[in-house]
Amino acid sequence: RAIGSRPGFLKWDQIGLEYSPYLGAFRDLGTLGSLSDFPTPEVDTWGQWYSQAKVLGRETVNVPGGSFQAFKVEVWSSRSATGGATQAAIEPVRIHYLVWYAPEVKRYVKMQRRVISANSREIEKDVFELVAHR
C-alpha cells in the first residue's frame, strides 16, 4: 500500500523496493527539503538500512507516457557491510534512487535504482518509466 504524504518504501516481491510512488500527490515537493529517519525495509536478508532523501530541483523528463515538468528527488539508502570479504561482491551496502515526480499525474513518472555492493560494484540497475496515463 502507498504511504501517501510520508516518505518511505513499498516492498514488492517482483521488483524490490519502490520509493514513495505518490509522495508528490500529497505535498509540495518544492518545499520538502531534506528527509531522513524514515523506515527502510530489508533488501533480501540484508537489514539495518538508513535512508536520506532530498529534492534536487525541477526538470523536464521525457518518458514513453509523455513529457513532464517534474521534481527530481535523490534518495540514498546505506548500511554497514557485515558479510566480510567473501561476500563483498554480493552484499548490498548502498542503494541510489533518482525519482521524478510530476504534479500533473500525481505520482512519479520515472525512477532509477542502482544497488552497490560492499566492494563498490554495481550489482543491480533498474529504470521504471510511465508508459501511459489518462
N, C-alpha and C positions, 0 to 999 in steps of 0.2 A: 504494500500500500504506500501511496505517496505521503510524504510528511507535510507537504504544503509550505508554509512560510518559514519553517525551521530548516537549517541546513542539515544534511545527513545523507545516508546511503540506503539504497534498496539493494538487496542481495538476490540475484537471480541464479538458479542452477545452471541455466544455459549460457549466460553471457557474463557472469561475475557481478561485480559491483557497478551500480549506476548512481551517479551523484545527483541528488535533488532534482528530478526532472521538471518539477513545476515551481521551483523556487521563485522565478521571475514573475509568476502569475499573482503572487500574494504580497509582494513588497517591491518598493522602488530600488532596483539594484544600483542606481546611480548614487545612492546614499548609504550603501551597505557597508563599505569599509572592509576591514579585516575580520575574519571569523576564526574561532578556534574552540576547543573543548566541546566538540560535538561527537556523538557516538560513531565509532568506526568499527565495523564488524571484522571478524577473522577473514583472511584470504586463504582458502583451502584450510589447512590446520594451523596456519601461522597467525598468531594473535599479538596483542599489546601494541596496537597501532595508535598513532597520534596524527590528527589531521588539522590543516590550516587552509583557509580559502581567502581570496581577495579579488575584488573587481579590478581588472586591468584597464578598462575603458570601454568605449563603443567602437564598433567597426561593422562594415558591411560583410556579410558572409553569404556565399553562394553555395547552395546545395541542390540536389535534384528537385526538391519541392519548391524552389524559388530563391529569390534574393531578399535578404532581410537586414535591417539595421538591428544589431544585437549587442548586448552587453557580454563582454568576454570575461569569464571568471577562471582563475587559475587555482587549482587545489593540489596540495602536496600531502600525501599520507606517508608516514615514515615509521620505522621501528628499528630496534637494535637486532643485529644478527645473533642467532642463538645456536645455529647448527654446526659451527666450526668450518674448517677449511674444506672438508669433504663434501659439504652441502652448499658451499658458497655460490656455485654456478646455478643452483635451482632455488635457493632461498630468497623470496622477495623481501626487500627492505625499503624500497621507495616505490610509490605509485604517483605518477604525474597525470593530472587531468587538465584539459582545456575544454571549457564548456561555453557555448554561445547561446544565450537566452534571448529570444525575440519576443518583446512585449505583444506584438501583433498576433502571435499564435499561442501565447501564454504558456510556453514551455521552451525547453532548449531545442534548437534545430540542428546542432552539431555537437558531438563530444568526441574528443581524442583521449585515449587512455594508454599510458605506457607503464609497464611494470619492469623495475630494475632489480637485478639480483645483488647479493652481497659482494660479488666480485665485479660490480658495475656494468654488467652486461644487460642489454635489453632482452628480456625473456618473453614479453608479450607486447603487442601493439594492436589496438583496435580503433576504428573510426566508425561512429554512428552518425547517420545523417537523415534528416527528414526527407522523405521521398514524395509526400503529398499531404495536403490539408484542405479543409473546406471552411 
